[in-house]
Amino acid sequence: MSPPPLDRARAAARPRSRVRAASAVGAALTLAVALASPSAGAKCDGDLAAALALAKEADRERAVDVAAAIAKHKRATELAPSRASLFWRLAVSQLKAEEYAAAAESFGRAWKLDPKHAGYAAAHGTALARVAARGGGDFAAARAPLEAALSLDPNHADAHHELGDVLLHLHDDRGALVHYTRAVELAPAHAPHWAALGDLYLRLRLLEQAEQTLAASLEVVEGDASRFPLLMLLGQTLDRRGRPADALPRFEQAKAACGACGGPGQAIVYFSLGMSYAAQSPPRRAEAIQNLTAFSKMICRGAAASRYADACSQAHDRIARLGSAIP
């Protein structure tokens, strides 16, 4: 397979290295575009002013009482049922409440009212993908609105990323590579685009391309939280390429980036560090045992143990081989 080039992404990254592109859900939470886009038929609404005032009140209430906010947003859509931005705002509250199917329907209503709005189409497709990821729908249903969004706005980076995710679930690896690469080119400071592309190269065992991609990402992505997954992926790539001495500094940088590493998905750094210390020549025994033990205590004795069963088994086996035991 011939991988898509990253040259344009590197070139684009230089003048935009400080850009903070929003994530797909973050873009869905951005109301400015929606509020600036009038809908066809707004003149027919019986009480538009009251609806907009109610929606504004609901926006403020969303952070403290999302259920009440949803109720007010629904009332606003009843007062002005042809105003697309009101359905958008309702969907934002439904997303916050993790009511993904309802949010998908509301985004769909907004898009139907304003069919040339790329943001509405992208948000509808993204919400449908979230529903599918939770077993409540089909990823194929998310494809059409995302493709429609890109036909309206070919430079919508988040739509490219989301379409890449959908195509990956539909077993179209080549299509996913194309759209992840385009997302990187359009928003090179946004770490999740790079992580998706690097991870896919890694899954496809295109290790040279994975290394090049992830190394390039670290030249432009700023912020410890954003760099953490990129450093982890690069460490894993170097380890798979048989270069444990090169992998170790990346895992150490990842550990420094996440601090106590108690956030979602961060504890795995202790496993990676421990295994990497054990793989050095000669093995760094004390550090390997310390990190593998920390991983075991954090993960292998709790609710996440089943999800990390293989890593827990490897950690326990390596600790035993190093002549120690988990206290």
C-alpha positions in Angstrom: 0.0 0.0 0.0 1.4 3.4 -0.9 0.9 5.8 2.0 -0.4 9.3 1.5 2.4 11.9 1.6 2.8 14.1 4.7 4.8 16.8 3.1 1.9 19.2 2.8 1.1 18.7 6.5 4.6 19.6 7.5 4.5 22.7 5.3 1.1 23.7 6.6 2.3 23.2 10.2 4.9 25.8 10.2 2.7 28.9 10.0 0.0 27.3 12.0 1.9 25.6 14.8 0.0 27.6 17.4 -3.4 26.9 16.0 -5.7 25.1 18.3 -8.2 23.2 16.1 -11.3 22.0 17.9 -12.2 18.3 18.1 -15.2 16.9 16.4 -17.3 17.1 19.5 -15.7 20.5 20.4 -16.8 21.8 17.0 -20.3 20.6 17.7 -20.2 22.6 20.9 -19.2 25.8 19.1 -22.4 27.8 18.8 -21.1 30.9 17.0 -21.4 29.6 13.5 -24.9 28.2 14.2 -26.1 31.4 15.6 -24.8 33.4 12.7 -26.6 31.2 10.1 -30.2 32.1 9.7 -32.6 29.4 8.6 -35.0 29.4 5.8 -38.5 30.0 7.0 -37.6 31.9 10.1 -40.0 34.6 9.2 -42.8 32.1 9.6 -42.1 31.4 13.2 -44.8 32.6 15.5 -42.6 33.8 18.4 -38.9 33.8 17.3 -37.8 36.4 19.9 -39.2 34.4 22.8 -37.6 31.2 21.4 -34.2 32.8 21.1 -34.5 34.2 24.6 -35.4 30.8 26.0 -32.6 29.1 24.1 -30.1 31.7 25.5 -31.4 31.0 29.0 -31.0 27.2 28.4 -27.4 27.7 27.1 -26.5 29.3 30.5 -28.2 26.5 32.4 -26.5 23.7 30.5 -23.5 23.6 32.8 -25.5 23.3 36.0 -28.7 21.4 35.0 -28.5 19.8 31.6 -31.9 18.1 31.9 -33.6 21.5 32.5 -31.6 23.0 29.7 -32.8 20.2 27.3 -36.4 20.9 28.3 -36.0 24.6 27.6 -34.3 24.0 24.3 -37.1 21.7 23.3 -39.7 24.3 24.1 -37.7 26.8 22.0 -37.8 24.5 19.0 -41.6 24.3 19.5 -41.9 28.0 19.5 -39.7 28.4 16.3 -39.7 25.1 14.5 -38.0 26.4 11.4 -35.0 27.9 13.1 -32.1 25.5 12.5 -29.8 27.0 15.1 -32.3 26.1 17.9 -32.1 22.4 17.0 -28.3 22.7 17.0 -28.4 24.2 20.5 -30.7 21.4 21.6 -28.3 18.8 20.2 -25.4 20.4 22.1 -27.2 19.9 25.4 -28.2 16.4 24.4 -24.5 15.6 23.7 -23.6 16.9 27.1 -26.2 14.5 28.6 -24.7 11.7 26.4 -28.0 11.3 24.7 -26.3 10.5 21.4 -29.3 9.2 19.5 -31.4 12.2 20.4 -28.5 14.5 19.5 -28.1 12.8 16.1 -31.8 13.4 15.4 -31.6 17.1 16.5 -28.5 17.7 14.4 -30.3 16.0 11.5 -33.3 18.4 11.9 -30.9 21.4 11.9 -29.3 20.1 8.7 -32.6 19.5 7.0 -33.6 23.1 7.7 -30.3 24.4 6.5 -29.0 21.8 4.0 -26.0 23.9 2.8 -24.5 24.2 6.3 -21.4 21.9 6.4 -21.2 22.1 10.2 -24.7 20.7 10.7 -24.0 17.9 8.3 -20.7 17.0 10.0 -22.3 17.1 13.5 -25.1 14.9 12.3 -22.6 12.3 10.9 -20.4 12.5 14.0 -23.4 11.9 16.4 -24.5 9.0 14.2 -21.0 7.5 14.5 -21.1 7.9 18.3 -24.4 6.0 18.3 -22.9 3.2 16.2 -19.9 3.0 18.5 -22.2 2.3 21.4 -23.9 -0.5 19.5 -27.1 1.5 18.6 -26.6 2.0 14.9 -24.7 1.4 11.8 -21.5 3.2 10.9 -22.6 3.2 7.2 -25.4 5.6 8.2 -22.8 8.2 9.4 -20.9 8.1 6.1 -23.4 10.0 3.9 -23.7 13.2 6.1 -19.9 13.4 6.6 -19.4 13.1 2.8 -22.0 15.7 2.3 -20.3 18.0 4.8 -17.0 17.6 2.8 -18.8 18.4 -0.5 -20.0 21.6 1.1 -16.7 22.4 2.8 -13.7 20.3 1.6 -11.5 22.0 4.2 -13.5 20.8 7.2 -10.7 19.0 9.2 -12.9 17.4 11.8 -15.2 16.0 9.1 -12.2 14.4 7.4 -11.2 12.8 10.7 -14.6 11.6 11.5 -15.0 10.1 8.0 -11.7 8.4 8.5 -13.0 6.8 11.7 -16.2 5.7 9.9 -14.3 4.2 7.0 -12.0 2.4 9.4 -15.0 0.7 10.9 -16.2 -0.1 7.4 -12.9 -1.8 6.7 -11.7 0.8 4.2 -8.2 1.3 5.5 -7.0 3.2 2.4 -9.9 5.6 2.6 -9.2 6.2 6.3 -5.6 6.9 5.5 -6.6 9.5 2.9 -9.0 11.3 5.3 -6.7 11.2 8.3 -3.9 12.6 6.2 -6.1 15.4 5.0 -7.2 16.2 8.5 -3.5 16.5 9.5 -2.8 18.8 6.6 -5.7 21.1 7.4 -5.2 21.2 11.2 -1.6 20.2 11.9 -1.6 21.5 15.5 -4.4 19.2 16.5 -2.9 16.1 18.1 -5.9 13.6 17.6 -5.5 13.9 13.8 -1.9 12.8 14.0 -2.6 10.1 16.6 -5.3 8.6 14.4 -3.0 8.5 11.4 0.0 7.2 13.3 -2.1 4.5 15.0 -3.5 3.3 11.7 0.0 3.0 10.2 1.0 1.1 13.3 -2.0 -1.3 13.0 -1.2 -1.8 9.3 2.4 -2.6 10.3 3.7 0.3 8.1 6.2 1.0 10.8 8.5 3.4 8.9 5.5 5.5 7.9 4.3 5.4 11.5 7.6 6.6 12.9 7.9 9.4 10.3 4.3 10.6 11.0 4.6 10.6 14.8 8.0 12.2 14.8 6.6 15.0 12.5 3.7 15.4 14.9 6.0 16.3 17.8 7.5 19.1 15.8 4.2 21.0 15.7 1.9 19.8 18.5 2.3 21.6 21.8 1.1 20.9 25.3 1.8 17.9 27.5 -1.7 16.5 27.4 -1.7 16.7 23.6 1.7 15.2 23.2 1.2 12.2 25.6 -0.6 9.9 23.1 1.9 10.8 20.3 4.9 10.0 22.5 3.3 6.7 23.5 2.6 5.7 19.9 6.1 6.7 18.8 7.6 4.6 21.7 5.5 1.6 20.7 6.5 2.0 17.0 10.2 2.2 17.9 9.8 -0.9 20.1 8.2 -2.8 17.3 11.0 -1.8 15.0 13.4 -3.6 17.4 14.9 -0.4 18.9 14.2 -0.5 22.6 17.0 2.0 23.4 15.2 4.6 21.2 11.8 3.7 22.5 12.7 4.2 26.2 13.2 8.0 26.0 9.8 8.4 24.4 8.1 6.5 27.1 10.0 8.6 29.7 8.8 11.7 28.0 5.3 10.4 28.0 5.5 9.8 31.7 6.8 13.3 32.3 3.9 14.7 30.2 1.2 13.0 32.2 2.6 13.5 35.7 0.8 11.1 38.1 -0.8 9.6 35.0 -4.1 9.0 36.7 -6.2 10.2 33.7 -8.2 8.0 31.4 -5.8 5.6 29.5 -2.7 7.1 31.0 -1.7 4.3 33.4 -0.6 2.2 30.5 2.6 4.3 30.5 3.8 2.4 33.6 3.4 -0.9 31.7 5.3 0.4 28.7 8.0 1.9 30.8 8.5 -1.2 32.9 8.7 -3.5 29.8 11.0 -1.1 28.1 13.4 -0.9 31.2 13.4 -4.7 31.2 14.3 -4.8 27.5 17.4 -2.6 27.9 20.9 -4.2 27.6 21.6 -4.8 30.4 18.1 -4.7 31.9 17.3 -1.9 34.3 15.8 -4.3 36.8 14.8 -2.0 39.7 13.1 0.6 37.4 11.3 -2.2 35.5 10.0 -3.8 38.7 8.9 -0.4 40.1 6.9 0.6 37.0 5.3 -2.8 36.4 4.3 -3.0 40.0 2.8 0.5 39.8 0.8 -0.6 36.7 -0.4 -3.8 38.4 -1.6 -1.9 41.5 -3.4 0.8 39.5 -5.0 -1.4 36.8 -4.8 -5.1 37.5 -6.7 -5.0 40.8 -9.5 -2.8 39.8 -12.5 -2.6 37.4 -10.2 -2.2 34.4 -8.4 -5.5 35.0 -10.4 -7.4 32.4 -9.8 -4.8 29.7 -6.1 -4.9 30.3 -5.9 -8.7 31.0 -3.1 -9.3 28.5 -1.0 -6.5 29.8 -1.6 -7.5 33.4 -0.5 -11.1 32.6 2.7 -9.8 30.8 3.5 -7.5 33.7 3.2 -10.3 36.3 5.2 -12.7 34.2 8.0 -10.1 33.7 8.2 -9.2 37.4 8.6 -12.9 38.2 11.3 -13.3 35.6 13.1 -10.4 37.1 13.1 -12.3 40.4 10.5 -10.3 42.3 6.8 -10.4 43.2 4.0 -7.9 43.5 3.6 -7.1 47.2 
